[in-house]
Amino acid sequence: MRLIREGLVIVSAGAILASCGKGGDNGPGPSPLPPVPIALTVAKFDNTVALTGFTNYNIRPNPAIRLSFNNAVDRSTVATAISVKESGIPVSAGFAYENGDSTVLLSPSAALKALAKYTVTATTALKSVKGGALSTDLGITFVTQIDSTDKFPVIADNALLDLVQQQTFKYFWDYGHPVSGLARERSNSGPETVTTGGSGFGIMAIPVAINRGFISRSQGLARMQTIVSFLKNTAQKFHGAFPHWLNGSTGVVIPFSTKDDGADLVETSYLMAGLLTARQYFDGATAGEVNLRSDINTLWNAVEWNWFRQGSQNVLYWHWSPNYAWQMNHKIEGWNECLITYILAASSTTFGIPQIVYKEGFARNGAMQNGNTYYGYQLPLGPANGGPLFFAHYSFLGINPNGLSDTYANYQTQVTNHTKINYEYCRANPRAYFGYSNLCWGLTASDIPFGYNANEPNNDVGVIAPTAALSSFPYTPTESMNALKFFYYKLGDKIWKQYGFADAFSLKDLWYADSHLAIDQGPIIVMIENHRSGLVWNLLTSCPEIKNGMKNVLGFSAPYL
């Protein structure tokens, strides 16, 4: 009876279901389940979580790339939807699956290039096993590690210094302007534009090149004769001072800016420091060297330093224009790269300035002093963290800071601590820029992607300039040598060029300048030499005018004064 009753019930139910399926008033059958969407939950390079919307740095060349989703993926859609690309070009890769197919393991078939940018992409073509798709395309960008292999054979440290000095000197020697002999402003702009300040740095490099055997003394003398003759007889001058830029063939001023079309006293001081260095070096009795010294003295004695007080003000002014007069109105006030300007102005025997112009103008009655400590180093002068490193270079290409002091600072402490602050900042890397380290450091004015910037800790855009660390050799010999080896051996395939190191680079942007600048290349040669032999320091500070100006006019003390 039990079986019969159950059977009847089943039959009756079947009849009811059957009856419901008949007639014209019936509803639709049961709806199919909706597709289950798929979404990325986490991405990893090896065991490190990847950031979306940001660039992921320092990724191994053979990374295990894991994309984990909220649902199992449809394997048949993976190869079409997921890829690794460099500049839009797919990279061969294999796929594996984990966690019940909810994680895709993407492995490049061969090692990726070092210091290259890649993007992992997943498109809406990716489906889950339950039919859902990604709602939108996604991309995860990453940059691979620095290649730690040496790009050139390892050589002795002294040989490496020789090589860097010689290669960098080619900028001034091989690329020097064929008519004037002066230094072109940069390697990637108009070939007629020569720079007076950069030429001064290049002139300082000529005695170095002779002493190191890169050129002969007669070759150096001939180049100096060409330069000095052009400056004396062809180049435009304004109250004895030179403009920032000149046409290397005609000597006509090339405006640096609209109203900067006349004298630039700071650039003139760099040029004069170079000329005086050459005067002291070419000290022979031959007619050529005697005449060279005479012509340099003519140029040196013609600079009307005191006229740039704009009347009788106790400060020097940077610019004067025959068309705009003093409209630039830029006082030369410290602390910055202009100490040499005041030293030369005080040293002039024809148009000199008194000490009060230095005290009230450059030193601002002590307002240029700092005294705060950064990264454990007290900074006597200048802005917070020291500013760009060219402050520690340009004036001290020819002026030896060791043992040098006045009312305001011990200058050996100033330049050394400034450099160490810059180094420690890069080592600490508070902005987390890829590439900064104890080996890769140095912030100063340089080219940057799409422009130019006075790089320093308070204005840091992630760009390293080799000149910063290399021109600091006298102050931080160990740290500078470590940087040199890193630049040459590890990054040499990227930044070692025809005229030495490229002006600057940014590893975070994978950008390497295609330029060399005279004002950056010159200090490398000169300051490496000052570290090695003190040659340029000894030459410029041997000038009796410089000794008198520094000691008796400005009140400096140093063993060499």
Secondary structure, DSSP 8 states (H G I E B T S, - for coil): -HHHHHHHHHHHHHHHHHHHT-SS-----------B---EEEEEETTEE--SSSEEEEE-SS--EEEEESS-B-HHHHHHHEEEEETTEEE-EEEEEETTTTEEEEEESS---TT-EEEEEE-TT-BBTTB-B-SS-EEEEEEE----S-SS----HHHHHHHHHHHHHHHHHTSS-TTT---BSBTTS-TTEEEHHHHHHHHHHHHHHHHTTSS-HHHHHHHHHHHHHHHHHTS--BTTB--SEEETTT--EE-SSSS--SEEHHHHHHHHHHHHHHHHH---SSHHHHHHHHHHHHHHHH--GGGGGTTT-SS-BSEEBTTTBTTT--B--SSSS-HHHHHHHHH-SSS---HHHIIIIISGGGTTB---EETTEE--BSSGGG--GGGGTGGGTTS--TT-B-SS-BHHHHHHHHHHHHHHHHHH-TT--TT-SSSS----EEEETTEEEE-BTTB--S-B-HHHHHTTTTT-HHHHHHHHHIIIIITHHHHEETTEE-S-EETTTTEE----BHHHHHHHHHHHHHHHT-HHHHHHTT-HHHHHIIIIIS--B-TT-
